[in-house]
Amino acid sequence: MSPILFELLLRSIWETVLMTAASGLISLVFGLPLGLALIATERGGIAESPWVNRVLGAVINGFRSVPFIILLVALIPVTRLIVGTSIGTWAAIVPLSIAATPYYARIAEVSLREVDHGLIEAARAMGGNRWTIIREVLVPEALPGIVAGFTVTLVTLVGASAMAGAIGAGGLGDLAIRYGYQRFETSVMVAVVIVLIILVCGIQWVGDRLVARLDRRG
Amino acid sequence: MNQHVTAAIENTNDADAPARDVVRLVELKRRFGATAALDGISLTVRKGEILGIIGRSGAGKSTLIRCLNGLERPDSGEVFIEGREISRLGERDLQPLRRRIGMIFQHFNLLSAKTVEDNVALPLKIEGRPKAERLNRAAELLDLVGLSEKAKAYPASLSGGQKQRVGIARALAARPALLLSDEATSALDPETTRSILALLKDINRQLGLTILLITHEMEVIRSIADRVAVIDAGRIVEEGPVWSVFADPRSEITRRLLGAIRPQLPPELAARLLLAGGTETILRVDVAGEPARGPLLSDLARTVPGAFRLVHGGIDHIQREPVGTLFLSIPGGDAGHLAEVIAFLKSRQARVEVLGHVADPV
């Protein structure tokens, strides 16, 4: 592999890491509250509201049913509005985040739903309000699942970011297609695959260790 | 029971009532679809007592206890906690009130992500107390329940009995006026159950804490309750001091619930009972309280000529009152002798029931 290609590889790694980390963080910040909102507004939830629940569910399902490559293009006006441009790594972070947020919201919802209802009742019996229940019961008790779900989301984002090359965002996937596939640079293809494997394994390893440390359920 | 209910209603405007009665329920009703979980429950819990509510599963016990801290709302009727009607309060107004009521649960409901001391301190955190005060109080309570060395442990590492001790400590953290116990020992083995009940009794005596517990086990009622209310199909079918309900159960459901812990005629003997004829008559004699303290059987032997034999039975001491059930066999078809025995026993305030006759001596 030539030094130029090597430099390209390094830049691509940085772009992939940047896209994954930034959109992952944004999906966490928005997806977790969305997941909480889904749980809180469902029947028997702490802020029961069937209508809000239905609307939220429909919007999330709507975003999740659009294939990412279409979302990438369809969101160009929104991206331009937010980032100022529709091309480049930062521009890709917008559609990636918008795709990952509802995905993560559903994953968080599953973990939050698994929290024993008796614990919520105990907190209510102690005189806790909704905020107490969220802060002291729902989130801490679901935390291992929330972290494990975040790991899954990050790994999915690594894959999804490969498609972001379509709007000139760069990244490892883009490098593999343009050099490895279209120019028959097998060494680039192999290097990209190895880096991706290391990246995914690394994310998973850190996530698993964190979950093991957080899980006190014995 | 009815007398008591009437008294409670008459006391509505009595200024002393709130001080004496921690809980007063008036005609509580709650339906779930077609079934009435509570069908007109009126009940009073007095300050400092342990009231046990017993019933089979589905009798409405859980709904009842959950009405007391507003986790469940009755369709109609009134719930007074320390003199204040709470059944129509909003969630926000209920929250400070719930801090006056501790609750322990069948499955403990401890937060797995928090240490034992943080679990115990949680009610104080909800109250907004400073951290130092919370931890001091948690240490004090863990000492009370005998788990000081587990303060930094997580609930998953505790046994069932230890978990319930933590649950009790947590329920006491905010110095409640009332402790609700929702089948608190049902998930525990008999030995652990005994130690948890002893702890609750201690707390009741030491702190003067009023306790309302629900259970489906008569043994729980027997060992710690002062008064018992038997609930069936959403109604209170029987209520009174534990020893008197045990000595003289009026309803069929109470008798069935008592079945396991009161002496019963041995099955092989019961199978041989005849309606008429036979050579011996089997009597069931129930005697409790003052009459049971006397030398009943020796007086019987001295007063009534003719033999009798004790076949089975036992005397239990409930709230320091003797509660006895004896099965006597009176030989001979001599109706005169039998009538004399029954007359004597009745003169000593015993309840006598002729169960039947057996052909061969037993």
Chai-1 contact restraints between the chains, C-beta under 6 A:
chainA,res_idxA,chainB,res_idxB,connection_type,confidence,min_distance_angstrom,max_distance_angstrom,comment,restraint_id
A,G118,B,H107,contact,1.0,0.0,6.0,A-B,restraint_1
A,G118,B,N109,contact,1.0,0.0,6.0,A-B,restraint_2
A,L119,B,N109,contact,1.0,0.0,6.0,A-B,restraint_3
A,A122,B,N109,contact,1.0,0.0,6.0,A-B,restraint_4
A,A125,B,N69,contact,1.0,0.0,6.0,A-B,restraint_5
A,A125,B,R98,contact,1.0,0.0,6.0,A-B,restraint_6
A,A125,B,M103,contact,1.0,0.0,6.0,A-B,restraint_7
A,M126,B,P123,contact,1.0,0.0,6.0,A-B,restraint_8
A,M126,B,I126,contact,1.0,0.0,6.0,A-B,restraint_9
A,G127,B,Q95,contact,1.0,0.0,6.0,A-B,restraint_10
A,G127,B,R98,contact,1.0,0.0,6.0,A-B,restraint_11
A,G127,B,R99,contact,1.0,0.0,6.0,A-B,restraint_12
A,G127,B,I126,contact,1.0,0.0,6.0,A-B,restraint_13
A,G128,B,I126,contact,1.0,0.0,6.0,A-B,restraint_14
A,N129,B,Q95,contact,1.0,0.0,6.0,A-B,restraint_15
A,T132,B,I126,contact,1.0,0.0,6.0,A-B,restraint_16
A,P140,B,A113,contact,1.0,0.0,6.0,A-B,restraint_17
A,E141,B,A113,contact,1.0,0.0,6.0,A-B,restraint_18
A,R216,B,S112,contact,1.0,0.0,6.0,A-B,restraint_19
A,R216,B,A113,contact,1.0,0.0,6.0,A-B,restraint_20
A,R216,B,Y154,contact,1.0,0.0,6.0,A-B,restraint_21
A,R216,B,A156,contact,1.0,0.0,6.0,A-B,restraint_22
A,R217,B,S112,contact,1.0,0.0,6.0,A-B,restraint_23
A,R217,B,A156,contact,1.0,0.0,6.0,A-B,restraint_24
A,G218,B,A156,contact,1.0,0.0,6.0,A-B,restraint_25
